Structure formats: C-alpha cells, structure tokens
Amino acid sequence: MGASLPEKWNPENEPARVGANAVTLVEGASFCICTSGGDIGGSGPCGVFFRDTRILSRWELRVDGEVPDPLAALNPDPYRATFLGRLSRRFGRTDTNVLVQRERRIGNGLREDLVLRNPGAEPTTCSVTLSVEADFADLFEVKEGRVHPRGEPGAQAQDDRLYLGLHWRGTHRGTVVEAPAGTVAVSSGGAGAATISYDAYVPAGGRWSISLLVRPVLDGEAVEAAFPLNQPERESLPARRLQHWRETTPLATTGHDSLQRTLRRSQEDVGALRIFDPEDPTLAAVAAGAPWFMALFGRDSLLTAYMALPVDRSLALGTMRTLARHQGRATDPVTEEEPGRILHEVRLGVHSGLSLGGGRIYYGTVDATPLFVVLLAEFARWGGERRSVEELLPHADRALAWMADHGDRDGDGFLEYRRATDRGLQNQGWKDSWDGITFADGRPAEAPIALCEVQGYAYDAFRARAELARQLDDDAGARHWSTRAAALKAAFNERFWLPERGWYALALDRDKNAVDACASNMGHCLWSGIVDDDKAPLVAEHLLSPEMFTGWGVRTLSSTMGAYDPVSYHNGSVWPHDNALVVAGLMRYGFVAQAQRVAEGILDAAEHFGGRLPELFCGFDRDEFPEPVPYPTSCSPQAWASATPVQLIRTLLRFDPELPRERLWVAPVLPGAFAPLRVEGVGVGEGRLSVEVTDGQTRVEGVPSGVELRCAPRPVEDPSD
C-alpha cells in the first residue's frame, strides 16, 4: 500500500498506534476510532474523520463526573457499535448500578443515542456531560502523531446546537452538533471546545435517553445526515446498502468452520470498504483500508476489485470508471501526473498539502496503469457488459500509450520509475517503503528502477488488450499486442533471470544491474504468466523454501538476504494479498501441491486473527511461534487482505469464466479439510451460479445459457505460439 506521507515517514517508527482494544467504525468517507468505552480524546489517534479531516477530536462522556466502567463493545455492523458500561450507585439501602448504553452510527459524521437504565427500586438523578472538541487535523498529522494547532478555531452555541469551526489559509471546515434538550456551553475564548450537559431523571426500573447528531460542514453547509434523528436506522442509506450487499453477494457453506467464518468476514469487510462517488452515488469503488486509507488507491483498488470479482462484479466497474475519470491528462512533476497514467491515490483533506505531491491527487505509481488494462479484460471474461468494456477501452489504450511514452523512460522495453521531486514516493511499486527494493547484500537500489513484477503486469496488459481486440473482431490489433507481449516476455527472461541463483532479479537498477535479492515479487511474475516454463520449477522451489515460506505464508524477502527483518514492513513480513497472487501463479504453472500449501498457511493464519486477515503480519517461522505474530501498525480491515480468502478459494476451485468465448472452466483441487464446500450466488454474466464440491465430486448449477462448462483447468495461451 502507498505510504501516503512525506518520504521520511517510516511505517516501523510510526508513533500513533490504534490501541489493541480500540474500536474502528467505517462508512464511506467517514470513520471513527475510539476507546472500548466509546470515548474519543487524549493524545492518541482517536477521532471522527470525514474526507481525511478529523471533525471530532474529543467526545467524552461523564455521568456524575465519572467515566462509566466499560462492560462490552459490540460491533454488529461495520458502521455501528454499542458500548455498554455501568456506574455504581451507593444511595439508599442497597448498592445498584446505572447502566450506560451508547449506540453509535458512523456516516457523514456521527449519530449517538445515549440511554441510562436504572434497575433499582428507587428513581435516581444523574448529571450527564459530553466534552466536545474539533481540531480539524489532517489525517496524516493524526496518523503520525504530530498534530499542531493552526488557524483560527472557534465555537458558537445557539440554543441546543453547537458550531465548531476552523479558518486557515482561506479555507474553512466546520462541525455542527445537534443536541436536542441539551445545554450547550462554549469554553472560555470559544477556542473550538464546548460541553453539552443534561440533567437526567431515571425512574425506578426505567430508562432515560437522548440522541445527538454530528455533521461536517463543507462550503458553509452541513452535509446531509446519513442517520437523521427522525428516521429509523433500517431506512438509512448505509443500512439499505449493507442489507443489499448481504442479500446479493455469494454465500459459502463448508464443513470447515474457520474457513466459513473467514469467507463471511472477508465479504463483509470488502462491503464495508466500499466508497461511493458523491457525484454519482450508484458508483462504488474500493477504498484501500481502514482506518487510515479510506480513499481510492490505484493499485490497491484495482487488485482488490480483481480478487473480489466472484463477490461483486460492479466493484470492478465502479473502480475502473472512477480511475478513468481521473486518468492523467497533463504533465505535472509535482503530482507526477502524465497523460494516460492511472493515479496512485486521491486525498480530500483540507490540509492535503501534507499528502504526497502536495495535492489532492498523486500519480506516483508504476503498476496501477498496466493493472487497469488487466482488470478490464478480466471484467470482460466474467461477463461484463460489452458497452461498459467499449466505454473503458479508450482509457485502456491511453494507459498503454503511457506505458510506451512515459513508463519506458529509456526505450529499453521495460517499465521503470523515478520520482519527479523529493515530495514523491522513492519506490513506486507495491513495496513502496523507502527501503523496499534492495540487493541481496542489503543495499537499496537506485532509480530509475524496473521491477520484475511490473514487467509481468505489462506483459499481462498486452495479452489482455490482444484478447479484447479479438472480442471486437480487430485481428490486426490482436496480432499487434500479442507480438508486443511475446517480445517483452523474451526480453524479460533474458535480462531478469539469474541462472547462478535460480530466481528472477527483484529489479534492474539505474545502471541496468540486476537487483539480485530473492523476493516474493517473482510469485507475481508466475501470476502474470511472463515466466518461461523451464524456469518456473526453480521459482516455485525458492518460494516454498524454508527461507521464504514461514508455514503461515511466503515472506516478502528471503531470510538469507541482507535487508531481512521479520518485523519490517516489506523486508521479511508476510502480506496476505501477496500470497494470494503467489498461489494463483503457482496454480497457473501446475504446481498444485505448492499452491495448496501456501493457501492453507494463509487461511490458517486467518483463523488466529479471528477470520479477518490483516494488511500484513510478521515473518517469523511457524515452528518458532505457535501463532502468527501481528505487525504493530497493520491496517485492518484492509482491502486486498479482505479479498484474499475469496481469491484463494477461486484459485483452489480453478474457476475461470471466459464468457466472450462462451466457456467456463472449473476443476477444483480443494485440500480435503476444506470440503465439502458449496458457494451459491456467484455472478457470471447475467445470471448467478453455484459450485459444490463433495467427496471429490463437483457440481455446477445455473451455468448461463449457451456457455459450455469445461471440467478442466483453463489452458494458458502463449502469445509467442
């Protein structure tokens, strides 16, 4: 994932960590991080965020001046939580408890319903106070733990409403709090802080309740509430979207309880990470991850949409349309925009000058552009509407033009990157930390850098464009792109293969020297098909070697390399999405047992993480520790980690639609522990089908009319043939 911060930022040294008991709620462009009791405040990264800006930095509840003792934090939906607490009462003849219940929903701000319950035999009174503050800090500042006051903060009370605001450099951000029946008092000086208080009377055996609504203010207008105070939750847009997602996405049932739990969590998290275009709310794309990356990322969103095709094909379409709308048109060295280039990330915060390139959109990535073309072809294979494919095809051609005109900077046929200014990312592949690309002895490679897996993505993009040309009866175009693919494959295997080592170079550096580290990137080369058949066995052998495979998954970097560190971000850790592509690559070349072994390791790890795979975890051997060791600042849920179980099961089912050719390939090789398995409601073309694997037998129901079911693995066509 792109580290959306200035280059000196290092994930390993990040000071602002979300505590182990913190609760994260997500809905579209809003998210909330709070304590297990529901409070927001202190010096940590807590807050309510909207479009990359913290609109609440303090939201602390006190009852009779005390913090309720937390009893439970329940999180039934991605956007909703219930916080239960108690206060001991020592009035009268017996001790009783006042139960405190906070119902919170996140979406375009926050709605909170507060309930006090009195199980005692006597009525009681309580003073209820909420301390409220908004610093309007930029997401990056909060994440790094370096928030500094700026601008002119202000607070204003009007009846039972509170207005908080900040003016800075000609911009204005605000928050409005609606507190019916509450008493609002602004702190002296009005410096962005206030209290809201109530005198609560709770009858014996009864309850007292109030509701509050917090909304961000943009351009002088409060954003429309996602959970209005006068509307039942089930009628809200987030609730209706979530219900529709649950009703229309596939259902997997299996005798393996952990796998079933993981698959359900995977689908739930992918749904929670959807972001909807404010200009066209029907258009959904995938955000990179919670809490810090609730934004569109080119590479992350494209790969997640690819892996989630069995769950919801519309995510791929929404992601591609959104990226196409922002595709590069001009040349700007500050944002690294170039004609045809697909963006790296979009940020909407008021202080977006802190983001990469100092602007709202940053384009510094080398791999999102070819992956756009790869996803378009896969979308077509799954039965994507022809008109949608034709609509996006010009954008694919502009992407291919960027690869030739800008991506291949020196004309040697390989895609390489070099940041345009010191505000950009030094490394622009998926291992984009400053030390993510190193030689075997640990020396960092110097740019321009041509990554091995990016050449694979380019090869796949050429093949994808040839396939799309054939579908449109463009024989000349098909021949052109097939020829390009064959030439790149030949050049890649000549320049990147290290015969004395038996693996592919991680990259070529500025002097065209082979960056000779043994890394997981070559597994992506298997996935794309750029690896020569005679070299694939050695690649598979190294990926499954003790130096690379931990038992939980394949490391990003071999333990024999100079830069290896099992607790690093990219130099020895295990990334689930990385392993999903490794498994797909192993399966593509016929290494079934090896693919099964890696898939089982990752899914075993998921069980230890409660069914939710994190962004990454530490690269310790399974023999060394009985459980996978969490990485301290890993995002969770994170998009491509959430989609990983879906991709793994698709690979193990060897499920490959080819609807333009009216064929569907299915040839399951499920490990015995995962059977029986039934997946219902997989969207292929205009219909939905089911796949069932029981006792070594496979049954497929609902195959679209006119589509031939072939019970064999899909053959891979070599463009050089």
C-alpha positions in Angstrom: 0.0 0.0 0.0 1.2 3.5 -0.7 2.5 5.2 2.4 0.6 8.5 1.9 3.1 10.6 3.7 6.3 12.5 3.0 9.2 10.3 2.1 10.9 10.4 5.6 7.9 8.6 7.1 8.8 5.1 8.0 6.0 2.6 9.0 8.2 0.9 11.5 8.6 4.2 13.5 5.0 5.3 13.4 4.2 6.7 16.8 0.4 6.9 16.6 -1.0 3.4 17.0 -4.6 2.3 17.4 -4.8 0.5 20.7 -5.5 -3.2 20.9 -8.9 -2.5 22.4 -9.8 0.4 20.2 -13.0 0.2 18.1 -13.0 1.3 14.5 -16.2 2.1 12.6 -16.3 2.7 8.9 -18.9 4.0 6.4 -17.8 5.5 3.1 -15.7 8.7 3.6 -16.3 8.6 7.4 -14.6 6.6 10.1 -14.3 6.6 13.8 -11.6 5.4 16.2 -12.5 5.3 19.9 -11.9 3.5 23.1 -13.7 0.4 24.1 -16.0 2.6 26.2 -16.8 4.8 23.2 -14.8 7.9 24.3 -12.8 9.9 21.9 -9.9 12.0 23.2 -6.4 12.0 24.6 -3.2 12.2 22.7 -3.7 9.1 20.5 -5.2 8.8 17.0 -8.8 8.7 18.1 -11.4 10.8 16.4 -14.3 11.0 13.9 -13.0 11.6 10.4 -14.7 12.8 7.3 -12.9 13.0 3.9 -9.4 12.8 5.5 -10.1 15.5 8.2 -10.8 14.9 11.9 -14.1 16.6 12.6 -14.2 15.5 16.2 -11.1 15.2 18.3 -12.9 14.9 21.7 -16.2 13.3 22.6 -16.0 12.2 26.2 -19.0 11.2 28.3 -19.1 11.7 32.0 -22.0 10.7 34.3 -21.9 12.5 37.7 -18.4 13.4 36.7 -17.3 9.8 36.4 -16.2 7.6 33.4 -18.5 4.6 33.1 -16.8 1.3 33.7 -16.8 -0.5 30.3 -18.7 -3.8 30.1 -18.7 -4.6 26.4 -18.2 -3.1 23.0 -20.5 -4.8 20.4 -19.8 -4.2 16.7 -22.5 -5.9 14.7 -22.1 -3.8 11.5 -19.1 -2.0 10.0 -20.7 1.4 10.7 -22.4 0.6 14.1 -21.4 -0.2 17.6 -23.0 -0.5 21.0 -20.9 0.5 24.1 -22.2 -0.8 27.4 -20.9 0.5 30.8 -22.0 0.9 34.4 -21.8 3.3 37.3 -22.1 2.0 40.8 -24.7 3.9 43.0 -24.5 3.9 46.7 -27.6 5.7 47.7 -30.3 4.2 49.9 -30.1 0.8 51.5 -28.5 -1.2 48.7 -25.9 -0.7 46.0 -27.2 -0.6 42.5 -25.8 0.1 39.1 -26.8 2.6 36.5 -26.3 1.0 33.1 -24.9 3.3 30.4 -25.6 2.4 26.8 -24.2 4.3 23.8 -25.5 3.4 20.4 -23.2 4.9 17.7 -23.5 5.0 14.0 -20.9 6.5 11.6 -21.7 8.0 8.2 -21.3 11.6 7.1 -20.4 12.3 10.7 -21.9 10.6 13.8 -25.2 9.8 15.4 -25.2 8.8 19.1 -28.2 7.5 21.1 -27.4 7.6 24.8 -29.6 5.5 27.2 -29.3 5.3 31.1 -31.1 2.4 32.7 -31.9 2.1 36.3 -32.6 -1.5 37.5 -33.0 -0.3 41.1 -36.2 0.0 43.2 -35.8 3.8 43.6 -35.6 6.6 41.0 -32.3 8.3 40.5 -30.9 11.5 39.0 -27.7 12.0 37.1 -25.8 14.8 35.6 -24.7 13.9 32.1 -21.9 15.8 30.3 -20.2 15.5 26.9 -17.0 17.3 26.3 -16.7 18.2 22.7 -13.8 19.5 20.6 -12.7 19.6 17.0 -9.2 20.3 15.9 -9.8 19.6 12.1 -6.4 18.0 11.9 -5.3 16.4 8.7 -5.4 12.6 8.6 -1.7 12.4 8.1 -0.9 14.5 11.1 -3.1 12.3 13.3 -1.6 9.1 11.9 2.0 10.4 12.5 1.1 11.8 16.0 2.3 15.3 15.0 -0.8 17.4 15.3 0.0 21.1 15.6 -2.6 23.9 16.2 -3.2 26.1 13.2 -5.6 28.8 12.0 -8.4 30.4 14.0 -10.6 27.9 15.8 -14.0 28.9 17.0 -17.1 27.6 18.8 -20.5 29.1 19.0 -23.7 27.9 20.8 -27.2 28.6 19.5 -30.0 27.0 21.5 -29.3 23.3 21.5 -26.8 23.4 18.7 -23.1 23.7 18.7 -21.0 25.1 15.8 -17.2 24.4 15.8 -15.0 25.7 13.0 -11.5 26.5 11.8 -10.4 29.2 9.4 -6.9 28.7 7.9 -5.3 29.9 4.7 -8.5 30.9 3.0 -10.3 27.6 3.8 -13.0 26.8 6.3 -14.0 23.5 7.9 -16.7 23.1 10.4 -18.7 20.7 12.6 -22.3 21.1 13.8 -23.6 19.2 16.8 -27.4 18.9 17.3 -28.2 18.1 20.9 -32.0 18.3 21.4 -32.9 19.3 25.0 -29.2 19.7 25.9 -27.5 22.8 27.4 -24.6 23.9 25.3 -21.7 25.9 26.8 -18.7 27.1 24.9 -15.4 27.1 26.6 -13.9 30.5 27.5 -12.5 32.2 24.4 -14.5 29.9 22.1 -11.4 28.1 21.0 -13.0 25.1 19.4 -14.3 23.4 22.6 -17.6 23.1 24.4 -19.7 21.0 26.8 -23.2 19.6 26.3 -25.0 18.8 29.6 -28.2 17.2 30.7 -30.0 16.6 34.0 -31.3 13.1 33.8 -34.1 11.6 35.8 -34.2 7.8 35.6 -37.3 6.2 37.2 -37.0 3.0 39.2 -36.8 0.1 36.7 -36.9 2.7 33.9 -34.7 4.5 31.4 -33.7 7.9 30.2 -32.5 8.6 26.7 -31.3 11.4 24.4 -29.9 11.5 20.8 -27.2 13.6 19.3 -26.2 14.2 15.7 -22.8 15.4 14.5 -22.3 16.5 10.9 -19.3 18.0 9.0 -19.8 21.4 7.4 -18.5 22.0 3.8 -18.7 25.2 2.0 -20.9 26.7 4.7 -23.4 23.9 4.5 -23.9 20.9 6.8 -23.5 17.6 5.0 -26.7 15.6 4.7 -27.0 13.2 7.7 -26.7 9.5 6.9 -28.6 8.7 10.1 -31.2 11.5 10.7 -32.6 11.8 14.2 -36.2 11.4 12.9 -35.5 8.3 10.8 -35.3 4.6 11.8 -31.9 3.1 11.2 -33.2 0.5 8.8 -34.3 3.2 6.4 -30.9 4.9 6.3 -28.8 4.7 3.1 -25.9 2.9 4.8 -28.3 0.3 6.3 -30.0 -0.3 3.0 -26.7 -0.6 1.1 -25.4 -3.1 3.7 -28.6 -5.1 3.5 -28.5 -5.2 -0.3 -24.8 -6.3 -0.2 -25.6 -9.1 2.2 -28.5 -10.3 0.1 -26.8 -10.2 -3.3 -23.2 -11.4 -2.6 -22.4 -15.1 -2.7 -22.9 -17.4 0.3 -20.3 -20.0 1.1 -21.0 -23.0 3.3 -18.4 -25.6 4.3 -17.7 -28.2 6.9 -14.6 -26.2 7.9 -16.0 -23.8 10.4 -12.9 -21.5 10.4 -12.9 -21.2 6.6 -16.6 -20.4 6.6 -16.1 -17.7 9.2 -13.2 -16.3 7.3 -15.1 -16.1 4.0 -18.0 -14.4 5.6 -15.8 -11.9 7.3 -14.0 -11.3 4.0 -17.2 -10.4 2.1 -18.4 -8.3 5.0 -15.2 -6.3 5.1 -15.0 -5.8 1.3 -18.5 -4.4 1.5 -17.5 -2.1 4.4 -14.6 -0.7 2.4 -16.8 0.5 -0.5 -16.7 4.2 -1.1 -19.4 5.9 -3.2 -18.9 8.7 -5.6 -20.6 11.8 -4.2 -21.4 12.9 -7.8 -22.8 9.5 -8.7 -23.8 7.5 -5.6 -24.5 4.5 -7.7 -20.8 4.2 -8.5 -18.9 2.2 -5.8 -15.2 1.7 -5.7 -13.0 0.1 -3.1 -11.0 2.0 -0.5 -7.6 0.7 0.4 -8.2 0.0 4.1 -9.3 1.2 7.5 -8.7 3.3 9.3 -6.0 5.3 7.6 -6.6 4.6 3.9 -10.3 5.2 3.4 -9.5 6.6 0.0 -9.1 5.4 -3.6 -5.7 3.9 -4.3 -5.0 2.9 -7.9 -3.0 -0.3 -7.3 -4.9 -1.4 -4.1 -8.3 -0.7 -5.5 -7.6 -2.4 -8.9 -6.2 -5.6 -7.3 -9.0 -5.8 -4.7 -11.6 -5.4 -7.4 -9.9 -8.1 -9.4 -9.8 -10.5 -6.5 -13.4 -9.6 -5.5 -14.9 -10.4 -8.9 -16.6 -13.6 -7.6 -18.3 -11.4 -4.9 -19.4 -8.3 -6.8 -18.5 -7.5 -10.4 -19.9 -4.0 -10.1 -16.9 -3.1 -7.8 -14.6 -3.6 -10.7 -16.7 -1.4 -13.0 -17.0 1.3 -10.4 -13.3 1.3 -9.6 -12.3 1.5 -13.3 -14.8 4.2 -14.1 -13.7 6.3 -11.2 -10.0 5.9 -12.1 -10.7 6.6 -15.7 -12.4 9.9 -14.8 -9.1 10.9 -13.0 -6.7 9.5 -15.6 -3.8 11.7 -16.2 -4.2 14.4 -18.9 -1.3 16.8 -18.4 2.3 16.6 -17.3 2.9 17.9 -13.8 6.1 17.0 -12.0 4.7 18.0 -8.6 1.8 15.5 -8.6 3.6 13.2 -11.2 0.6 13.4 -13.4 1.3 12.3 -17.0 -1.1 11.7 -19.9 -2.7 8.3 -19.6 -1.3 7.5 -16.2 -3.6 5.9 -13.5 -3.4 7.6 -10.2 -1.8 6.3 -7.0 -4.2 7.9 -4.5 -6.9 10.6 -4.0 -7.0 12.7 -0.8 -9.7 15.2 0.1 -8.4 16.7 3.4 -8.4 20.4 3.8 -4.7 20.3 4.5 -3.9 18.0 1.6 -0.6 19.9 1.1 0.8 17.3 3.6 0.0 14.5 1.2 2.3 13.1 -1.5 2.9 15.7 -4.1 1.1 18.3 -2.0 -2.1 18.0 -3.9 -5.5 16.2 -4.0 -4.4 13.5 -6.5 -1.0 11.9 -6.6 0.0 9.8 -9.6 3.4 8.3 -8.5 2.9 4.6 -9.1 4.3 2.5 -11.9 1.9 -0.5 -11.7 -1.6 0.8 -11.5 -1.6 1.8 -15.2 -1.0 -1.8 -16.6 -3.2 -3.3 -13.9 -6.1 -1.1 -15.2 -5.9 -2.9 -18.5 -5.6 -6.3 -16.8 -8.7 -5.7 -14.8 -10.7 -4.6 -17.8 -10.0 -7.9 -19.6 -10.8 -9.9 -16.6 -14.1 -8.0 -16.1 -15.0 -8.9 -19.7 -14.2 -12.6 -19.1 -16.7 -12.6 -16.2 -19.4 -11.3 -18.5 -19.0 -7.6 -18.0 -21.4 -5.7 -20.3 -19.9 -5.1 -23.7 -21.0 -1.5 -23.7 -19.1 -0.9 -20.5 -16.0 -2.6 -21.9 -16.2 -0.4 -25.0 -16.7 2.7 -22.8 -13.5 2.0 -20.9 -11.4 0.7 -23.9 -10.1 4.2 -24.9 -8.9 4.6 -21.3 -7.1 1.3 -21.6 -5.4 2.5 -24.8 -4.4 5.7 -23.1 -2.9 3.6 -20.3 -1.0 1.6 -22.9 0.2 4.8 -24.5 1.6 6.0 -21.1 3.4 2.7 -20.7 5.2 3.3 -24.1 5.7 7.1 -23.9 6.4 7.7 -20.2 6.6 4.3 -18.4 9.5 3.1 -20.5 11.7 6.1 -19.9 14.8 4.9 -21.7 13.2 2.9 -24.5 14.6 -0.5 -23.4 11.2 -2.1 -23.4 10.8 -2.2 -19.6 8.6 -0.1 -17.3 10.6 1.8 -14.8 10.1 4.6 -12.3 11.9 7.5 -10.8 10.1 10.2 -8.7 9.9 13.6 -10.2 10.5 15.6 -7.0 11.5 14.9 -3.4 7.8 15.1 -2.4 7.0 11.8 -4.2 7.5 8.2 -3.3 11.0 6.9 -3.7 9.7 3.5 -4.6 6.6 3.3 -6.7 5.7 -0.4 -6.8 3.6 -2.2 -4.2 6.7 -2.4 -1.9 6.8 1.4 -1.7 8.6 2.0 1.6 12.0 3.7 1.2 14.0 0.5 1.7 11.6 -1.8 -0.1 13.9 -2.6 -3.0 17.3 -3.9 -2.0 20.2 -6.0 -3.3 21.0 -9.4 -1.7 23.6 -7.7 0.4 21.0 -5.2 1.7 22.0 -2.1 -0.3 19.0 -0.1 -1.6 18.6 0.1 -5.3 18.8 3.5 -7.0 16.3 4.8 -9.5 15.3 4.5 -12.3 14.2 1.1 -11.2 12.4 -1.6 -13.3 10.6 -4.1 -11.0 10.2 -7.7 -12.1 6.5 -8.0 -11.2 5.7 -4.7 -13.1 7.1 -6.3 -16.3 4.7 -9.2 -15.6 1.8 -6.8 -15.3 2.8 -5.1 -18.6 3.0 -8.5 -20.3 -0.4 -9.3 -19.0 -1.8 -5.9 -20.1 -0.5 -6.6 -23.6 -2.1 -10.0 -23.7 -5.3 -8.6 -22.2 -5.5 -5.9 -24.9 -5.0 -8.6 -27.6 -7.8 -10.6 -26.1 -10.1 -7.5 -26.1 -9.2 -6.9 -29.7 -10.2 -10.4 -30.7 -13.5 -9.9 -28.9 -14.1 -6.8 -31.0 -13.0 -8.6 -34.3 -9.9 -6.5 -34.5 -7.5 -9.1 -35.8 -4.7 -6.6 -36.6 -4.9 -5.2 -33.1 -4.8 -8.7 -31.6 -1.7 -9.5 -33.6 0.0 -6.3 -32.6 -0.5 -6.7 -28.9 0.3 -10.4 -29.0 3.6 -9.5 -30.7 4.3 -6.9 -28.0 3.7 -9.4 -25.3 5.9 -12.1 -26.8 8.8 -9.6 -27.3 8.5 -8.4 -23.6 8.4 -12.0 -22.3 11.6 -12.9 -24.3 13.4 -9.8 -23.1 12.3 -10.2 -19.5 13.5 -13.8 -19.3 16.9 -12.8 -20.8 17.6 -9.8 -18.6 15.9 -10.7 -15.3 16.7 -14.4 -14.9 19.7 -15.1 -12.7 20.8 -18.6 -13.7 23.5 -18.9 -11.0 20.9 -18.2 -8.3 17.8 -19.9 -9.8 15.5 -16.9 -9.4 14.5 -13.7 -11.0 16.1 -10.4 -10.1 13.9 -8.3 -8.0 14.6 -5.4 -10.4 17.0 -3.6 -12.6 18.6 -0.5 -11.2 19.6 2.8 -12.8 22.7 1.2 -14.3 20.7 -1.9 -15.5 22.4 -4.0 -12.9 20.3 -6.9 -11.6 19.0 -6.3 -8.1 19.7 -9.8 -7.0 17.5 -10.2 -3.9 15.3 -13.3 -3.6 11.8 -11.8 -3.0 8.1 -12.7 -3.3 7.7 -10.4 -6.3 8.7 -13.3 -8.6 5.5 -15.0 -7.5 3.6 -12.2 -9.2 5.5 -13.0 -12.3 4.1 -16.5 -12.2 0.6 -15.0 -11.8 1.0 -12.8 -14.9 2.5 -15.7 -17.0 5.7 -13.9 -18.0 7.9 -16.7 -16.6 9.3 -19.2 -19.1 8.1 -22.8 -18.4 11.6 -24.1 -17.9 12.3 -21.6 -15.2 9.0 -22.0 -13.3 10.1 -25.1 -11.2 13.0 -23.3 -9.7 10.9 -20.2 -8.9 8.3 -22.5 -7.1 11.1 -24.3 -5.3 12.5 -21.0 -3.9 9.1 -19.6 -2.9 8.4 -22.7 -0.9 11.9 -22.9 0.6 12.4 -22.6 4.4 14.0 -19.2 3.7 10.8 -17.9 2.1 7.9 -19.9 3.4 7.1 -19.5 7.1 4.3 -22.0 7.4 1.9 -19.2 7.5 2.8 -17.7 4.2 5.5 -16.6 1.8 7.8 -13.8 3.1 8.3 -10.7 1.1 12.1 -11.3 1.3 14.2 -14.4 1.9 15.7 -14.7 5.4 19.1 -15.1 3.8 19.0 -11.5 2.4 21.0 -8.7 3.9 17.9 -6.5 4.5 15.8 -9.3 6.0 13.8 -8.3 9.1 10.7 -10.3 10.1 9.2 -7.3 11.8 9.8 -4.9 8.8 7.1 -3.5 6.5 8.4 -5.0 3.2 11.6 -6.9 4.0 10.5 -10.2 5.6 6.9 -9.8 6.6 4.0 -11.8 5.2 1.3 -10.0 3.2 -1.9 -11.9 2.5 -2.6 -10.3 -0.9 1.0 -11.0 -2.0 0.4 -14.7 -1.1 -2.9 -14.8 -3.0 -1.1 -13.8 -6.2 1.7 -16.3 -5.4 -0.9 -19.1 -5.0 -2.6 -18.1 -8.3 0.8 -18.1 -10.0 1.8 -21.5 -8.7 -1.6 -22.9 -9.8 -1.2 -21.3 -13.3 2.0 -23.3 -13.8 0.6 -26.5 -12.5 2.2 -26.6 -9.0 -1.0 -27.7 -7.3 0.5 -29.1 -4.1 2.6 -26.0 -3.5 -0.4 -23.7 -4.2 -2.5 -25.7 -1.7 0.3 -25.5 0.9 0.6 -21.7 0.8 -3.2 -21.3 0.7 -3.7 -23.4 3.7 -1.0 -21.5 5.6 -2.7 -18.1 4.9 -6.1 -19.4 5.8 -4.7 -21.0 9.0 -3.3 -17.6 9.9 -6.8 -16.0 9.3 -8.2 -18.3 12.0 -5.8 -16.9 14.5 -6.8 -13.4 13.5 -10.5 -14.1 14.2 -11.3 -14.7 10.5 -10.0 -11.2 9.5 -6.6 -11.2 7.7 -4.7 -8.0 8.4 -2.7 -6.0 5.9 0.4 -7.9 6.9 1.9 -9.8 9.8 5.4 -10.6 11.0 7.5 -13.1 9.1 8.5 -15.5 11.9 8.6 -19.2 11.3 5.6 -21.2 12.3 7.9 -23.6 14.2 9.2 -20.6 16.2 5.8 -19.3 17.5 2.5 -21.2 17.6 0.5 -18.2 16.3 1.2 -15.6 13.6 2.7 -12.5 15.2 0.8 -9.3 14.4 2.5 -6.4 12.8 2.1 -3.4 15.1 0.6 -0.8 12.7 -1.1 -3.1 10.2 -4.4 -1.8 8.7 -7.5 -4.0 9.5 -9.7 -4.3 7.7 -7.6 -3.7 4.6 -9.0 -4.1 1.1 -6.7 -6.6 -0.6 -6.2 -8.6 2.5 -10.0 -8.8 2.9 -10.3 -10.1 -0.7 -7.5 -12.6 -0.3 -9.7 -15.5 1.0 -12.1 -15.1 -2.0 -9.1 -15.1 -4.4 -7.6 -18.2 -2.7 -10.9 -20.2 -2.9 -11.3 -19.2 -6.6 -7.8 -20.4 -7.3 -8.4 -23.7 -5.5 -11.6 -24.2 -7.4 -9.7 -23.3 -10.6 -12.8 -21.3 -11.5 -12.2 -19.3 -14.7 -15.0 -17.8 -16.8 -14.4 -17.0 -20.4 -17.9 -15.7 -21.3 -16.8 -13.9 -24.6 -15.8 -17.4 -25.8 -18.9 -18.9 -24.1 -16.8 -21.2 -21.9 -16.5 -21.7 -18.1 -13.6 -23.7 -16.7 -14.0 -25.4 -13.3 -11.6 -28.0 -11.9 -11.4 -27.9 -8.1 -8.3 -29.0 -6.2 -9.5 -28.2 -2.7 -7.5 -29.6 0.2 -9.5 -32.3 1.9 -10.0 -30.2 5.1 -12.0 -27.5 3.1 -14.5 -29.9 1.7 -17.5 -30.2 1.5 -17.8 -26.7 0.1 -20.8 -25.0 -1.6 -20.7 -21.5 -3.0 -24.1 -20.1 -4.1 -24.9 -16.9 -6.0 -21.7 -16.3 -7.9 -22.4 -13.7 -10.5 -21.3 -14.7 -14.0 -22.7 -12.9 -17.0 -26.4 -12.0 -16.4 -27.0 -15.0 -14.0 -25.8 -16.5 -10.8 -24.5 -20.0 -10.4 -23.5 -22.3 -7.6 -20.5 -24.6 -7.2 -20.5 -27.6 -4.9 -17.5 -29.9 -4.1 -18.3 -33.0 -2.1 -16.4 -36.3 -1.8 -14.2 -35.4 -4.8 -17.2 -34.7 -7.0 -18.0 -31.3 -8.4 -21.5 -30.0 -9.4 -22.1 -26.6 -11.1 -25.6 -25.3 -11.2 -27.0 -22.3 -13.1 -24.4 -22.1 -15.9 -25.6 -19.3 -18.3 -27.4 -20.4 -21.4 -25.0 -21.0 -24.3 -22.0 -21.3 -22.1 -20.1 -24.6 -22.2 -18.9 -26.0 -18.8 -15.4 -27.5 -19.1 -14.3 -29.5 -16.1 -10.6 -28.8 -16.6 -8.1 -26.1 -15.7 -8.2 -23.2 -18.2 -5.2 -23.6 -20.6 -2.9 -20.6 -20.8 -2.2 -19.3 -24.3 1.3 -18.2 -25.0 1.4 -15.2 -27.4 4.6 -16.5 -29.0 2.8 -19.7 -30.2 
